[in-house]
Amino acid sequence: MKPKHTRYQISWSLDPALYWAVADTASVHNARCSLCNTSISLSNMGKQALLSHAKGKRHVSAVSAQTLSNSLSNYCKPVSYSTKETVRDSSTGSGETSSVSVTSKEASSVSVPSNNTSSIGPMNLYVSKELVAKAEILTCLNVVKNHVSYRSAGSIVSLDPIKYPDSNIAKQIHLQRTKISYSIVYGLASYFHHNLLKTLQKCSEFTIGFDESLNKVAQKGQMDVNVIYWCADTNEVKTSYYSSAFLQGAKAIDLLEGLISVIESLNLEKVMSVSMDGPNVNIKFLKDFENLILEKNPLAKMLLFIGTCGLHVLNNSFKVGIKATNWKLTSYFSNSYYLFKDKPTRKGLYTQYSGSEIFPKKHCSVRWLENTEVASTAILTLPHIRAFIKGVENDKNEPDSDSYKSVKQFVKDPLLKPKLCFFLSYSSEFKEFLTRFQSDWPLAPFLYRHLHRLLQELLMKFVKPSVIKEADSITKIDLKKQENLLAANKIILSPSTKRALAEIRANNSVKDNDILLFREECKKALVASCTKIVEKSPLKFRLTRGISFLDPTVCKSISSRDHRFNTCIDEFMDKKRISPLLADTLTREFGRLCSFPRYEELISSFKGEGKERLDHFWIKKMIGTYDKCNPSSKLKDLSAFFKSILILGHGNAALERGFSVNKECLIENLTEKSLVGLRQVYDAVKCEDLTSFDINKTMIMYHKNSSSEYLKALKNQKNLVDSQIQNSLQSKKRKAEIEKLSSEKRGRIEELNALEEKLQILKSKQLD
């Protein structure tokens, strides 16, 4: 008889002792051990063959190893648990406790919230740690973006487990003041700065901008440094805060050392231009900086320069013009404001006598062109202030203050209103330029047109039309020659100023000679301002005129466009930014672009400098459209040339706004590194929607490593302090030794002198 062979039965695996047994796909008469990964012949023994295999040495060893480690299935396996929950009847408000049991099979399809983190599987714990890290990062980013104090943020986070009792993530977040601080400074700030550094290292060139302001906490000059570069990711010009240097002095050498300490990780030869204010110390710094680059490499490219910040130049020009009048209107603005500031009784009397609740506004002593609204309010309140002064005089209730005495003297001037009207109209002409160039968009190509137009409009008010018409350039008109200027009674004043003059003429409250002197003062203001603009503004630089060929308004004129393009090419060649061969290539490519059939259509489609970015217009629209239509002859060199021009700075508005951010960040005892870290994080998230902010694994890694970096910094700080203490002790020890030896030296010198005296006495006796 043939031997009988047993087939594998699936029911055998239900035996807890045979959980490892599975069917063998090679033969129905065999079984397979999932632990030993071996085939077992059932023969005619059946289940007994499996039990016999379970006693083998190899199988016992495999079972033992399994008990020491868990398989992946155990991590994902639903957990059976039994919990008691209190169910509250909303209608009665009473609580009833019931026992709810959930099996592993039910748990696979039903999710029951649990307040006990121990019921979470190990894999879920791993996933939740990533979610916890993301939640902590978002909290820190929100703290920086909204300038929330660390202590307040920590107290809010500590309430999250109570507010969200069913959230395991809320229970695992541990963020208090110290952790928020080092996570921002040593984690997130390092991440964003490292990303910016990598981006700049890939750039062929970039522009550096800097400005200084007093840090009241550190009691040092804080020099903020911005970078303007072409961002390949967004394909546009971007301005980013880089870092800050803290200076003890404000000389050119101090500025140079501070800037070098900040940008030491960057290649100095990639710096294409420096954007800054116009003090003489900054001009000296620029020369020293360029010499430093050329010392390291005599063949390095030279810096491009289109002048100092046009915003500051115009602000100072207006300031110089108003001061030339000797009207002292700023004193009137300040005294009229402080006359009522924190004085509720005076405000009540003012309202009582004048019937108005409009009060003077505070004058800005730094940004003079911000006083347009101040002047406008001063014109409105002038009759009310006069009514207030008359009322308190009649009631013999005059305030005994310097501000009242000053205002009282001012309002006696019948020409005060025309002066205020002139101030208002004059500042309005400047303010349009300042408002336009506050943006971070690339606006350098627009500088020439707007500055030229502003200067021309001002000159037309007091320069003879024939002189303007015959001049080769309005910047070359000699404003010191009286024969070039209109007579005082012929200068052009604003309608509001002329109306104010007509009102006082009608009242016969002023003589014609006084009005003529007023016009003469207005003329002085115009001459002083225009002289300052010509001397200091970017108009005096050829490159400012050259890069204006990228102004779509200029591009509509073929002669102006080509002439300014050639001027720009010459300036780049003079500064070794491009070679003669590349200049020829750029000229050819620019000619192709201008002869492109859709050129006129695209130029006319420009929406305006406040509505469409210039980098988007030229790179994405103009060159992008050309390259699509001519894939075999793309304008690669011309595109790179345009990008170089577009990253030139047009002013320091971004840095000025940064000082306001610094004030928001400043708290007592804030270290320099912490302030820099806050600024770096703020700059990265200021325009971001945190609800959709991308938190990647690298950011999480920086966040997790921030604790170790913080401890390392503390250790370094402790070592530094210990080293300073040790040096101080050694210095004191050396000083004590020096004093001791000096004392011994003096004593021995005295002994030596005494011996010398005795010797001389003995010698003298011997001679006798």
Secondary structure, 3 states (H helix, E strand, C coil): CCCCCCCCCHHHHHCHHHCCEEECCCCCCEEEECCCCEEEECCCCCHHHHHHHHCCHHHHHHHHHHHHCCCHHHHHCCCCEEEEEEEECCCCCCEEEEEEEECHHHHCCCCCCCCCHHHCCHHHHHHHHHHHHHHHHHHHHHHHHCCCCHHHHHHHHHCHHHHCCCCHHHHHCCCCHHHHHHHHHHHHHHHHHHHHHHHHHHCCCEEEEEEEEEECCCCEEEEEEEEEEEECCCCEEEEEEEEEEEECCCCHHHHHHHHHHHCCCCCHHHEEEEECCCCHHHHHHHHHHHHHHHHHCCCCCCCECCCCCHHHHHHHHHHHHHHHCCCCHHHHHHHHHHHHCCCHHHHHHHHHHHCCCCCCCCCCCCCHHHHHHHHHHHHHHHHHHHHHHHHHHHCCCCCCCHHHHHHHHHHCCCCHHHHHHHHHHHHHHHHHHHHHCCCCCCCHHHHHHHHHHHHHHHHHHHECHHHHHHCCCHHHCCCCCHHHECCHHHCCCCHHHHHHHHHHHHCCCCCHHHHHHHHHHHHHHHHHHHHHHHHHCHHHCHHHHHHHHHCHHHHCCHHHHHHHHHHHHHHHHHCCCCCHHHHHHHHHHHHHHHCCCCHHHHHHCCCCCCCCCHHHHHHHHHHHHHHHHCCCCCCHHHHHHHHHHHCCCCCCHHHHHHHHHHHHHCCCCCCHHHHHHHHHHHHHHCCCCHHHCCCCHHHHHHHHHHHHHHHHHHHHHHHHHHHHHHHHHHHHHHHHHHHHHHHHHHHHHHHHHHHHHHHHHHHHHHHC
